[in-house]
Amino acid sequence: MEAAIQPERRVGIQGLRALACLFVLFQHVTFFVAYAKGLDYHPYLVVNFGRIGVSLFFVISGFVMGGCLGQGRAFLWNRVARIFPAFWIAVALSFLILLRAEPAWHLDWRSLLLLPSTALNNSYRIPYWTLCYEFAFYCVTYLMIVCRLSRTQILTACTIWLLAIILMDAYRPLGDIDDGTAFGFVAQPGKWILLTPYPIFFIAGLFTSVAGTQFADRVRPAYLVLLAIGVWGVSNSIKFPSPAPLFLMQAFAFCSAVIAVQNLEFSRIYKSLGDFSYGFYLVHMMIIAAVIYALKPYAINIRFSVLWIIVAISASIGGLLYGWIEHEIHNRIFKRIFRRKSQPLPPLRSKQDVA
């Protein structure tokens, strides 16, 4: 199977990935600053920017994976090289940065292997629950590759997977996703990780990539962006009894956004921010926690806006620095080491090739 997206088209997607990272940063900075001030964070976060960022990341991941289906056995090795070394280094940094702020800091093997769990290790101050999802998605994609599914078969598998999630959500409704109990289940799903509502975003991205986006080439990107904002706005205004219908609407919106930006030209800075986004995501929360710990005794006398700016700048500088270092180490060392260990299978076949 030919790659569903061409390398030159990923510049726009990197810009969108940078935007998703900023959404997550805004959510976490606002939450922790409100905590330091002893305030209720809800009035400041009427819109859940963190969920937007994570959902957008999952859609982008699925879309990009659709362009990696021809890598064969190299696929999983490449994903391991991308996700684990940076995460393990971030865990080590977490120990150093939070040595005083987190007395209960501890290691556990399930978190280091990104295995689905019902009890996350929050002492790292790394939102690695999303990485557990990512690695599960990669394993499913790799299974499709080694089974040499055709394009049509992959679309069928995605459809069946999506239907299973919808049925699971219908028979076991979670309630409001912003409620602590509902979110706790999707963040710590254990063996149910592939049947919670969050994979809807990955499935939507993969389906869109494999099916092809040629139909959208005749639509102006501005119209697709307008469609994405409109659908998201409508979905956000409806009180759903469970996340699946909400996520379906928002997955459609985010797929529209990804299609819109894939051919757009972004400045080099946006591409760099996208390149550094993974490393940024890994360390930004631990930096926020460390700064909040240091300033909490004085927080009552610091204006909310001033404290927010201090924390945001600190997390941004530290996140970008680690993102840059991680990106360089990955390209110069880990990518080369892991790529020597596997050889690709023959390219995936389309239905026409099989016939």
C-alpha positions as CSV (number, residue, x, y, z in Angstrom):
1,M,0.0,0.0,0.0
2,E,1.3,3.4,-0.8
3,A,1.7,5.9,2.0
4,A,-1.6,7.7,2.5
5,I,0.2,11.0,3.2
6,Q,3.3,12.4,1.6
7,P,6.2,13.6,3.7
8,E,6.0,17.2,2.4
9,R,2.4,17.3,3.6
10,R,3.3,16.7,7.2
11,V,4.6,20.3,7.7
12,G,1.0,21.5,8.2
13,I,0.2,18.6,10.5
14,Q,3.3,19.5,12.6
15,G,1.8,22.9,13.0
16,L,-1.5,21.5,14.2
17,R,0.4,19.2,16.6
18,A,2.1,22.3,18.1
19,L,-1.3,23.9,18.6
20,A,-2.5,20.7,20.4
21,C,0.5,21.0,22.7
22,L,-0.4,24.6,23.6
23,F,-3.9,23.5,24.5
24,V,-2.6,21.0,26.9
25,L,-0.1,23.5,28.4
26,F,-2.9,26.0,28.9
27,Q,-5.0,23.4,30.7
28,H,-2.3,22.3,33.1
29,V,-0.9,25.7,33.9
30,T,-4.4,27.1,34.7
31,F,-5.3,24.0,36.8
32,F,-2.1,24.1,38.9
33,V,-2.1,27.9,39.4
34,A,-5.7,27.8,40.6
35,Y,-4.7,25.0,43.0
36,A,-1.8,27.1,44.3
37,K,-4.1,30.1,44.8
38,G,-6.7,27.9,46.5
39,L,-9.3,28.7,43.9
40,D,-11.8,26.6,42.0
41,Y,-10.4,26.0,38.5
42,H,-13.7,25.4,36.8
43,P,-14.5,29.1,36.1
44,Y,-11.1,29.4,34.3
45,L,-11.5,26.2,32.4
46,V,-15.1,26.2,31.1
47,V,-13.7,24.7,27.9
48,N,-11.5,21.6,28.5
49,F,-8.5,22.6,26.5
50,G,-6.5,19.6,27.7
51,R,-9.1,17.2,26.2
52,I,-9.1,19.1,22.9
53,G,-5.3,18.8,22.8
54,V,-5.2,15.1,23.6
55,S,-8.0,14.2,21.2
56,L,-6.3,16.2,18.5
57,F,-3.0,14.3,19.2
58,F,-4.8,11.0,18.8
59,V,-6.5,12.0,15.5
60,I,-3.1,13.2,14.2
61,S,-1.4,10.0,15.3
62,G,-4.0,7.8,13.5
63,F,-3.7,9.9,10.4
64,V,0.1,9.7,10.4
65,M,0.1,6.0,11.1
66,G,-1.9,5.5,7.9
67,G,1.1,6.8,6.0
68,C,3.4,4.3,7.8
69,L,1.6,1.1,6.9
70,G,4.2,0.2,4.3
71,Q,7.1,0.0,6.9
72,G,6.4,-3.7,7.6
73,R,8.2,-5.1,10.6
74,A,10.2,-1.9,11.0
75,F,6.9,-0.2,12.0
76,L,6.9,-1.3,15.6
77,W,10.6,-0.9,16.1
78,N,10.3,2.7,14.8
79,R,7.5,3.4,17.2
80,V,9.4,1.9,20.2
81,A,12.4,4.0,19.3
82,R,10.2,7.1,19.2
83,I,8.2,6.7,22.4
84,F,10.2,4.8,25.0
85,P,13.7,6.3,25.3
86,A,12.3,9.9,25.5
87,F,9.8,8.7,28.1
88,W,12.4,6.9,30.2
89,I,14.7,9.9,30.2
90,A,11.8,12.1,31.2
91,V,11.1,9.8,34.2
92,A,14.7,10.2,35.3
93,L,14.3,14.0,35.0
94,S,11.1,13.8,37.0
95,F,13.1,12.2,39.9
96,L,15.6,15.0,39.8
97,I,13.2,17.9,39.4
98,L,10.6,16.6,41.9
99,L,13.0,15.3,44.5
100,R,11.6,17.6,47.1
101,A,8.2,18.4,45.7
102,E,7.1,14.7,45.5
103,P,8.2,12.8,48.6
104,A,6.1,9.8,47.4
105,W,8.0,9.6,44.1
106,H,8.5,6.0,43.1
107,L,9.2,3.8,40.0
108,D,7.0,0.9,38.9
109,W,7.6,-1.5,35.9
110,R,4.1,-1.2,34.5
111,S,4.4,2.5,34.0
112,L,7.9,2.1,32.5
113,L,6.5,-0.3,29.9
114,L,3.4,1.8,29.3
115,L,1.1,-1.2,30.1
116,P,-2.6,-0.4,30.6
117,S,-3.3,0.1,34.2
118,T,-6.1,0.9,36.6
119,A,-3.7,2.8,38.9
120,L,-1.4,5.3,37.3
121,N,1.8,6.4,38.9
122,N,1.1,10.1,39.3
123,S,4.3,10.8,41.2
124,Y,6.1,11.3,37.8
125,R,3.9,14.3,37.0
126,I,4.0,13.0,33.4
127,P,0.5,12.5,31.7
128,Y,1.7,9.2,30.4
129,W,-1.8,7.7,30.3
130,T,-2.0,9.0,26.8
131,L,1.2,7.1,25.9
132,C,-0.4,3.9,27.1
133,Y,-3.1,4.5,24.6
134,E,-0.6,5.4,21.9
135,F,1.4,2.2,22.3
136,A,-1.8,0.2,22.3
137,F,-2.8,1.9,19.0
138,Y,0.6,1.1,17.6
139,C,0.2,-2.6,18.5
140,V,-3.1,-2.8,16.8
141,T,-1.7,-1.1,13.7
142,Y,1.2,-3.5,13.7
143,L,-1.2,-6.4,13.8
144,M,-2.9,-5.1,10.7
145,I,0.5,-4.8,9.0
146,V,1.7,-8.3,9.9
147,C,-1.6,-9.8,8.8
148,R,-1.1,-7.9,5.5
149,L,-4.5,-6.5,5.4
150,S,-5.6,-4.8,2.2
151,R,-6.8,-1.2,2.3
152,T,-10.4,-2.3,2.3
153,Q,-9.8,-4.8,5.1
154,I,-8.2,-2.1,7.2
155,L,-11.2,0.1,6.7
156,T,-13.4,-2.8,7.7
157,A,-11.4,-3.5,10.8
158,C,-11.6,0.1,11.8
159,T,-15.4,0.1,11.3
160,I,-15.8,-3.1,13.5
161,W,-13.5,-1.6,16.2
162,L,-15.6,1.6,16.2
163,L,-18.9,-0.3,16.4
164,A,-17.6,-2.3,19.3
165,I,-16.7,0.9,21.2
166,I,-20.1,2.4,20.5
167,L,-21.9,-0.7,21.7
168,M,-19.7,-0.8,24.8
169,D,-20.5,2.8,25.5
170,A,-24.2,2.2,25.0
171,Y,-24.4,-0.8,27.4
172,R,-22.0,0.7,29.9
173,P,-22.5,4.5,29.8
174,L,-19.8,6.4,31.6
175,G,-21.7,9.7,32.1
176,D,-20.1,13.1,31.7
177,I,-16.5,12.8,30.6
178,D,-15.6,15.8,32.7
179,D,-16.7,14.0,35.8
180,G,-13.9,12.6,37.8
181,T,-15.2,9.1,37.9
182,A,-15.8,8.9,34.1
183,F,-12.4,10.4,33.3
184,G,-10.7,8.2,35.8
185,F,-11.9,5.2,33.9
186,V,-10.7,6.3,30.5
187,A,-7.4,7.5,31.9
188,Q,-6.9,4.2,33.8
189,P,-8.8,1.7,31.8
190,G,-6.7,-1.4,32.3
191,K,-7.7,-4.3,30.0
192,W,-10.5,-2.1,28.5
193,I,-8.1,0.3,26.9
194,L,-9.1,-0.4,23.3
195,L,-12.9,-0.2,24.1
196,T,-13.1,3.1,25.9
197,P,-14.3,6.1,23.9
198,Y,-10.8,7.6,23.4
199,P,-9.7,5.2,20.5
200,I,-12.5,6.8,18.5
201,F,-10.1,9.6,17.7
202,F,-7.3,7.3,16.5
203,I,-9.7,5.2,14.5
204,A,-11.1,8.3,12.8
205,G,-7.6,9.6,11.9
206,L,-6.5,6.2,10.6
207,F,-9.7,5.6,8.6
208,T,-9.4,9.1,7.0
209,S,-5.7,8.5,6.1
210,V,-6.3,5.0,4.6
211,A,-9.5,6.0,2.8
212,G,-7.7,9.0,1.2
213,T,-8.5,12.7,1.2
214,Q,-8.6,13.4,-2.5
215,F,-12.2,14.4,-2.2
216,A,-11.1,17.3,0.1
217,D,-8.6,18.7,-2.5
218,R,-11.5,20.5,-4.2
219,V,-12.6,22.1,-0.9
220,R,-10.9,25.3,0.3
221,P,-9.0,24.7,3.6
222,A,-10.8,27.7,5.2
223,Y,-14.2,25.9,4.6
224,L,-12.9,22.8,6.3
225,V,-11.6,24.8,9.3
226,L,-14.9,26.5,9.6
227,L,-16.7,23.1,9.4
228,A,-14.3,21.8,12.1
229,I,-15.0,24.7,14.5
230,G,-18.8,24.5,13.8
231,V,-19.1,20.8,14.5
232,W,-16.9,21.1,17.6
233,G,-18.9,24.0,18.9
234,V,-22.2,22.2,18.4
235,S,-20.8,19.0,20.1
236,N,-19.5,21.0,23.0
237,S,-23.0,22.6,23.6
238,I,-24.8,19.3,23.9
239,K,-25.1,17.4,27.2
240,F,-24.4,13.8,26.2
241,P,-25.1,10.9,28.6
242,S,-21.8,9.3,27.7
243,P,-18.6,10.3,25.8
244,A,-19.0,8.2,22.6
245,P,-21.4,10.4,20.6
246,L,-19.5,13.5,21.8
247,F,-16.2,12.0,20.7
248,L,-17.7,10.9,17.3
249,M,-18.7,14.5,16.5
250,Q,-15.4,15.9,17.7
251,A,-13.4,13.2,15.8
252,F,-15.1,14.4,12.6
253,A,-14.3,18.0,13.5
254,F,-10.6,17.2,14.1
255,C,-10.3,15.1,11.0
256,S,-11.6,18.0,9.0
257,A,-9.0,20.2,10.6
258,V,-6.2,17.7,9.8
259,I,-7.3,17.5,6.2
260,A,-7.4,21.3,6.0
261,V,-3.9,21.9,7.2
262,Q,-2.0,19.0,5.5
263,N,-1.4,21.1,2.4
264,L,-0.9,24.5,4.1
265,E,2.4,26.2,4.4
266,F,3.5,27.0,8.0
267,S,6.6,28.9,9.0
268,R,9.6,27.0,10.2
269,I,8.9,27.8,13.8
270,Y,5.6,26.0,13.8
271,K,7.2,22.9,12.3
272,S,9.9,23.0,14.9
273,L,7.3,23.3,17.7
274,G,5.6,20.3,16.2
275,D,8.9,18.4,16.2
276,F,9.5,19.3,19.8
277,S,6.0,18.6,21.0
278,Y,6.5,15.1,22.2
279,G,9.4,16.1,24.5
280,F,7.5,19.2,25.5
281,Y,4.5,17.1,26.5
282,L,6.6,14.7,28.6
283,V,8.2,17.3,30.9
284,H,5.9,20.3,31.0
285,M,3.8,19.1,33.9
286,M,6.7,18.2,36.1
287,I,8.1,21.7,35.6
288,I,4.8,23.2,36.4
289,A,4.6,21.1,39.6
290,A,8.1,22.1,40.7
291,V,7.5,25.8,40.1
292,I,4.2,25.7,41.9
293,Y,5.9,23.9,44.8
294,A,8.5,26.6,45.0
295,L,6.1,29.5,44.8
296,K,3.1,28.1,46.8
297,P,4.1,29.8,50.1
298,Y,4.0,33.1,48.3
299,A,1.2,32.4,45.9
300,I,-1.5,34.1,48.0
301,N,0.3,37.4,47.5
302,I,0.9,37.0,43.8
303,R,-1.8,37.9,41.3
304,F,-3.3,35.0,39.4
305,S,-2.3,36.5,36.0
306,V,1.3,37.1,37.2
307,L,1.6,33.6,38.7
308,W,0.1,32.1,35.5
309,I,2.7,33.9,33.3
310,I,5.6,32.8,35.5
311,V,4.5,29.2,35.5
312,A,3.7,29.2,31.7
313,I,7.0,30.7,30.7
314,S,8.9,28.3,33.0
315,A,7.1,25.3,31.5
316,S,7.5,26.5,28.0
317,I,11.2,27.1,28.2
318,G,11.9,23.8,29.9
319,G,9.6,21.9,27.6
320,L,11.1,23.4,24.5
321,L,14.6,22.7,25.7
322,Y,13.9,19.1,26.4
323,G,11.8,18.8,23.2
324,W,14.8,20.1,21.2
325,I,17.3,17.8,23.0
326,E,15.0,14.8,22.7
327,H,14.4,15.4,19.0
328,E,18.1,15.6,18.3
329,I,18.9,12.5,20.3
330,H,16.2,10.5,18.6
331,N,17.3,11.5,15.1
332,R,21.0,11.0,15.7
333,I,21.0,8.0,18.0
334,F,17.9,6.0,18.7
335,K,16.4,6.1,15.2
336,R,19.6,4.6,13.8
337,I,20.0,2.0,16.5
338,F,16.5,0.6,16.2
339,R,16.3,0.7,12.5
340,R,19.2,-1.8,12.2
341,K,17.1,-4.5,14.0
342,S,14.3,-5.1,11.5
343,Q,13.5,-5.5,7.9
344,P,10.3,-4.5,6.3
345,L,7.6,-6.9,5.0
346,P,6.4,-6.5,1.4
347,P,4.2,-3.4,1.0
348,L,0.6,-3.8,2.0
349,R,-1.8,-4.6,-0.9
350,S,-4.9,-2.8,-2.0
351,K,-8.0,-4.8,-2.9
352,Q,-7.1,-4.3,-6.6
353,D,-3.7,-5.8,-6.1
354,V,-5.2,-8.8,-4.4
355,A,-7.6,-9.4,-7.3
